[in-house]
Amino acid sequence: MDQCYANYHLYPGAGAHDDDASPREAEAGARKPPSDPTATGPHGRLGPAAPLPKETIVNRLFDPVRLGRHTLQNRLVMAPMTRSRAQFDGTPGEPAAEYYAQRASVGLIVTEGTQPSADGQGYLATPGIYTDAHVAGWRRITDAVHAKGGHVFVQLMHAGRMSHPDNTPHRRPGVAPSAIAPGAGMFTASGMQDIPVPRALATAEVRQTVQDFRHAARRAIEAGADGVEIHGANAYLIQQFFAPSANARTDAYGGSIENRARLAIEVAAAIAGEIGAERTAIRLSPGTTLWGIDEGAEGPGLYRHLVAELDGLGLAYAHVVHNGDESLLADIRKLWKGMLVLNRPGRPRADIGTDVASGLADLEAYGQMVLANPDFVARLKTGAPMNEADRASYFGGTSKGYTDYPSLRKVQAA
Ligand SMILES: Cc1cc2nc3c(=O)[nH]c(=O)nc-3n(C[C@H](O)[C@H](O)[C@H](O)COP(=O)(O)O)c2cc1C
């Protein structure tokens, strides 16, 4: 693919004006990453240099840590980020191996959202992990990351109703808990289009979806992944089941808190049974209001139930995208006995390490800063300035804004 979709407003509102957050930017949660507009750099601007974190924070953040079967180099995680650069059959693009290998000095890379089935695809040019070609493509990536001493979990993302038929291999409408449209648009090969009303999954199809996740997890392991992260966040299929605004079902997957949480628990249990709990993780974003998702007054209660149930499975980690409910976050920390990965969207650099230092999180995940800084860890350690992310090249396009962000060494040599 040589076209940069972002130029065509891949996601609604992208590039229109400052008050319009595109879905992906809304997912990123940070429309204006902290920057020093006076500093210049290879991508236009450099973020500010920051004082080195306190010694205690440095020690914990940069120390190796055990995660399941693996010892990670440090407690920093690359958050999952869709880049829409896969081939049209869902095989990861050739440059993806270099992109991920460049960032292998973080303790753990969580890959871009990857569909477990044709039904699971929502956006254009996202990778899959369910065919032999997908497995071969991902093998190149995992080998490249491992060669650099890194670790990688593939994020399994079923987009559910956040899908357009023109973006999927079978050209069918998205599937969802209920036939309720998200009320959003999506970029397709022929431009922006409204997302149509999805087809409600029959009960047997929900059970088949669990099996699709299980199959994809097996294939990810065949491709050399160290584990998989179930995408239960950001308004995609699993979170659609949580939210009464998207889930009006009357079967075992709708109605009560227990029923709405059931799919997430079944997917996690099925994958843990297939590849081992220590290679299975889940991402959650309690309280998200993206694209028509409203978890209602019962939302926090649903997460308390869900996290307690998931905790019993002994998964590798839970990854929370924090949307601001501090008391729920504190409860999740108490209910979850395993490793907790925390992502605070838009978190300033000066605060990096504080959640690990306080013990709230075991690992901290960062998205855009890692996207823009292949040597994110080295820059943190030395207090060096960060490249600023170029939002125009987030989705689709060439190596520009993908594999060409310079490392500190290159900047200093220039
Ligand atoms: C370009 C881009 C693509 C993203 N794609 C995904 C995705 O595939 N899966 C996911 O769970 N989150 C996705 N996110 C959200 C990030 O994982 C992260 O939560 C968000 O960027 C906030 O963290 P940050 O401020 O450190 O970037 C994406 C964010 C960005 C910027």
The ligand as an SDF file (V2000), in Angstrom:
LIG
                    3D

 31 33  0  0  0  0  0  0  0  0999 V2000
   -2.3930    5.1990   15.8240 C   0  0  0  0  0  0  0  0  0  0  0  0
   -3.1060    4.5370   16.9720 C   0  0  0  0  0  0  0  0  0  0  0  0
   -3.6910    3.3120   16.7950 C   0  0  0  0  0  0  0  0  0  0  0  0
   -4.2930    2.6450   17.8720 C   0  0  0  0  0  0  0  0  0  0  0  0
   -4.7820    1.3730   17.7040 N   0  0  0  0  0  0  0  0  0  0  0  0
   -5.1530    0.6470   18.7810 C   0  0  0  0  0  0  0  0  0  0  0  0
   -5.4270   -0.7430   18.6660 C   0  0  0  0  0  0  0  0  0  0  0  0
   -5.3050   -1.3640   17.6020 O   0  0  0  0  0  0  0  0  0  0  0  0
   -5.7980   -1.4160   19.7850 N   0  0  0  0  0  0  0  0  0  0  0  0
   -5.9310   -0.7830   21.0090 C   0  0  0  0  0  0  0  0  0  0  0  0
   -6.2710   -1.4410   21.9990 O   0  0  0  0  0  0  0  0  0  0  0  0
   -5.6630    0.5330   21.1450 N   0  0  0  0  0  0  0  0  0  0  0  0
   -5.2460    1.2460   20.0800 C   0  0  0  0  0  0  0  0  0  0  0  0
   -4.8720    2.5620   20.2340 N   0  0  0  0  0  0  0  0  0  0  0  0
   -4.8660    3.1630   21.5870 C   0  0  0  0  0  0  0  0  0  0  0  0
   -3.4600    3.0340   22.2340 C   0  0  0  0  0  0  0  0  0  0  0  0
   -3.1450    1.6920   22.5350 O   0  0  0  0  0  0  0  0  0  0  0  0
   -3.3530    3.8550   23.5310 C   0  0  0  0  0  0  0  0  0  0  0  0
   -4.3390    3.4170   24.4240 O   0  0  0  0  0  0  0  0  0  0  0  0
   -3.5340    5.3420   23.2610 C   0  0  0  0  0  0  0  0  0  0  0  0
   -2.6920    5.7700   22.2120 O   0  0  0  0  0  0  0  0  0  0  0  0
   -3.2730    6.1950   24.5110 C   0  0  0  0  0  0  0  0  0  0  0  0
   -1.9480    6.0450   24.9710 O   0  0  0  0  0  0  0  0  0  0  0  0
   -0.7950    7.1240   24.6140 P   0  0  0  0  0  0  0  0  0  0  0  0
   -1.2860    8.4620   25.0760 O   0  0  0  0  0  0  0  0  0  0  0  0
    0.3990    6.6210   25.3650 O   0  0  0  0  0  0  0  0  0  0  0  0
   -0.6000    7.1060   23.1260 O   0  0  0  0  0  0  0  0  0  0  0  0
   -4.3270    3.2600   19.1510 C   0  0  0  0  0  0  0  0  0  0  0  0
   -3.7630    4.5280   19.3080 C   0  0  0  0  0  0  0  0  0  0  0  0
   -3.1350    5.1510   18.2440 C   0  0  0  0  0  0  0  0  0  0  0  0
   -2.4780    6.4860   18.4490 C   0  0  0  0  0  0  0  0  0  0  0  0
  1  2  1  0
  2  3  1  0
  2 30  2  0
  3  4  2  0
  4  5  1  0
  4 28  1  0
  5  6  2  0
  6  7  1  0
  6 13  1  0
  7  8  2  0
  7  9  1  0
  9 10  1  0
 10 11  2  0
 10 12  1  0
 12 13  2  0
 13 14  1  0
 14 15  1  0
 14 28  1  0
 15 16  1  0
 16 17  1  0
 16 18  1  0
 18 19  1  0
 18 20  1  0
 20 21  1  0
 20 22  1  0
 22 23  1  0
 23 24  1  0
 24 25  2  0
 24 26  1  0
 24 27  1  0
 28 29  2  0
 29 30  1  0
 30 31  1  0
M  END
$$$$
